[in-house]
Amino acid sequence: MMNKLLFFLFLLMASGLFAQSYNATFRSGDDSWVAGYTGAPPRADDDDVVKIEWKETEPQKNNFAISFSGKNKSKNLFLYIYRQFTGLKPNSLYGIIFNTQFLVNNENQDGIIYVKAGALDHTPITFDLRLTEANFQKGKIGYDGKNLEVLGILYPTGSGNLNFQQMQNYAKPFYANTDKDGNIWLIIGIEPEVSVKKISPVYLSTLRILLQYQGAYSRELVNKGNEYLDDSKTDSEFDDNISSIEIYTGSGHLLKSIYFIDGILSGNITVSEFQEGSYFFVFNLDNGKKIIRNVEN
């Protein structure tokens, strides 16, 4: 049975929708994600001050992930991975949704750890100064920056066992533009609170991404999208008639579109159509608003 309805807002849909989805569980490798860090001395990865690697999460269980660990000596450590995505429309604005699952074993963690994600229209680069810095703006600890936003928080578990913690930004998509060749570089990383002296291994075990085309890049389009989110972020009620329903998988694949014609549905929805998992029902209203319901089957 479908149950546990949670309300989310969806990003502003543009005419002529183009989308690209990505799904990784890292079972066969790092899938071309490149590691980087800021707020640590140069060559800290060689000196075991920080470590980002693809590894098995639990011996003999054949479960793999991207592992993050490090010593927060500067109290400004940021560990991240990035990957280039190609084949998008050039010089265009995309709304980006991240859906992640982390495994944590942090019973002795002395504070919280923020997860940040975002995108660039150029390759991320680090500079070896006294402490490494990067050519993107991640924001202050615990806050959004120009190029990254806070995706969620990893809390101490109080347990020595590995625990799943899932987070996503369906309610607050990140906007970024592609370069002239249709490339974009996505970033996801972890940032400890100042009180956290050491990051025990944190594992990124699942990463799903949806990139949705919004239109040719312009500052006006970016502002319009941000205004839409600000105006609509508290909407959770149906205050007009439904014009259509779109059903997406949890990873962003469109499964079905159903339209209302003279008040009659153009198709049916039956429980038997859905396998076990997470789905998103997008209700498009006549007044232009969208209501999202996340359904666990």
N, C-alpha and C positions, 0 to 999 in steps of 0.2 A: 504494500500500500504506500501511496505517496503521502508524506506527512512532513512535519516540522517546516512550516513556511516562514521564511525570513525575508524581510523587505530590503531591496537594494535599488539604487538608481543606476541607470545605464548611461553611457556617454551619448552625446548629441550625434544622431545619425544624419549623414549627408546623402543627398541623392547621388546615384551612381556608386553604390557601396562596393569597395574592394577590401578584401581581408586576407590575412595570412595568419595561420596558427602554428604553434610549436609545442611539442610535448617531449619531455626528457625524464627518464628515470635513472640514467647514468649506469645502467647495468653493464654496458659494454665499453665504457670509457668516459672521458670528460666532454665528448661531443664538441671539441674545438673551443671550449670556453678557456679564456686566458686569465691567469691570476695576476693580481696587483695589490698594492697596499699604500697607504699614506700614514703619516704620523709615527713612523719608525725610522731608525737610522738606515742609510743605504746598506745593501747586502744583508739586511736583517733575516732574509729567508735562508741565506747561507749559514748564519750564526744561530739558527734555531730560535730566534726571537719571534718570528712569525712563520706560519706554515699553512699553505693552502695546497691541497692535493686531492686527487681522486683515490679513494681507498675503500676497502671493505668496512662496513660499519660494525659488524659483529663477526668474529672469526667463524669460519665454516658454515655460515648461513647464506652465503652467496648474495648478500645485499650490499650494494655499493652506493656511494654518494660523493659529493664534493665536501671535503672536510676543511673547516676553518679553525685555527687555534693561534694563540699569540699572547705575548706579554705587553700589557698596556702601560709601559714605563712613561711615555710622554703624556698620558691621559687624554690622547686625541687620536687613538688608533682607528683606522678604517680598513677592513679587509674586504676585497671584492673580486668578482670575476666579470669579464665582459666577452661579448661575442658579436661578430658582424652578421647582419641579416641583409640579404640582397633580394633583387627581384621586385622591389616595391616601386610605386610611382615616384619619379624624380621631383624634387622641390615641392614635396607635398606634406601636409600635416596629417599625422596619425594619432589616434587614441590608442593607448597601450594598456592592456590589462594583464597583470601578473597574478598567477595562482600558484602558491608554493606550499611545500611541506618540508618541515625541518625535523630532525631527530636531535634531541639534546640530552645530555647527561651532566647536569650542572648543579648538583645538590649543594656544592660549596661556593657557588657563584655569589659574590658580594654586591649584587646590583643587577639591573636589567640590561639587556642587549637589544638595540634597535636594529631592525632589518630595513634597509633602504633599497629602492630600485628606481631606475630611470633610463634615459637614453641620450645619445649625442648624435650629431650629424658628421662627426669626425672620430678618428681613432683615439681612444683614451691613452694618454701618455703620462708617465711619472717622471719627476725631476729629482735627481739626487742632490738635495741641499743638505743642511744639517740634519733635518728630518725630511723624508720624501714628501713631495707635494705632487698634485696632479693638475691636468688642464681642464678640469671640470669642477663645478661648484656643488658640493654635496650638502651644504647647509651646516649650521651649528649642530652640536650633539643633541639628538632628539627632535630636530626640526627639519622641515623641508628646505631644500636648496633650489637653485635655479635649474639644475640638471637631474636632481634626485628627490624623491619624496619618501616619507616614512611609510613603509608598507605594514609594519606591525611591530610587536615587542615579544622577545623571548624572555619569559620569566623564570626565575629559579624554581626547580621542580620539587626540591626537598627529597629527592629519591636518587639512588645510585643507578637506577635502570634507565634505559633509553626511552624517551617519551616523544610522541608525535605532537607537533604544534604547527597548525596550518594557518595561513594568512593570505589575503588577496585584496585587491583594490577595485572590485566591481563598482563600489559606490563612488570611487574617486579616480577615474582613469587618468593616466599621465599623458600629456600632450607633448609631442616632439616632431620635428620635421626631418625628412630625408635629405640627402645631398643631391647634387645634380645628376648622379648616376643611379639614384634609387636605393642607396645604401643607408643603413642606420645601425648604430652600435648600442646594444642594450647592456645595462649594468645592473648587477644585484650584489649586495654586500651587507656586512654586519658592522655595527658601531657600538662599542660598549659604553655604558655610563662611566663617568669619571671615577666612581668608586670601585669599578671592576678592575682589579689588578692583573688578572690572568683569565684568558678565555680557554676553558677546557674545550675539547673538540665539539664543534657544532656542525651538524651534517645537513646539507641541502640534498634531500633525497628525491624530490619530485619538483619539476618546474614546468608549468604550463603558461603559455603566453599567447595573447590574441592582439594582433595589430589591425586596426580598422581605419580605413581611409576616410578623411574628413573633407578634403578638398585641396586645391592648390594652396601652398603655404602663403599666408599673409598675416600680419599682426591683427588685422580686423577679425579674421577667422579664429585666431587664438583667443582674443578677448570675448568673442561671441560664445565660444565653448565654455570659457570660465564663468561667464555670466549665467549661462544655462545651468551649470552645476550649482552656483551660488543660489539661484532662484528656486531650484527644484530639489535641493538636497534633503529637505524635510518632507517632501511629498510622499505619501504612502497610501493615500485613499483614492478610489475611483470617483472623480468629480465630474465625469462626462461619460458619454457612450464609448464603448470599445469599437475601434475600426478594424483592428486585426490583432492576431496573436502570433508571435514568433517563438519557436522552441529551440533552444541551443543546448548542446552538451556542456558539461562543466569545463571542457577545454576550448569552447568557443565555436564548435561546428554547428551550423544551422541544420536542424533536422526537418523542420516543417514550418510552413507559413499557412495560416488560416485567416480568411477574411469574412467580415460580416457584410452581407448583401441584403439590403432591406430588412435588417434585423435577424437574418438567418445565417448560421455558420456555413461556410463553403466546404467544411470537412469535419471529421470527428477526431476526438482524442480518447484513446483507450489505454488502460494501465498495461495491457499486454504488449504494447508497442515499446515499452521502456525496459531496458536491462537495469540491473542494480547499479546505482551511481547517483551523481548530482546533475541536475538540469536547471536551466534558467528559462522561465516563461516571461517573455517581454510583451506586455499589454500596451498597444498603441492606442491612445485616446483621440477622440475627434478634436480636442483642443490642443493637440500637439504634444501633450505630456506622455511620458512613458513610465509605467510601473513595472518593477521587476520582482518576481518571486522566485527565490531559490528553493527548489524542491528536491529532497532526498528520497530516492526510491529504494 
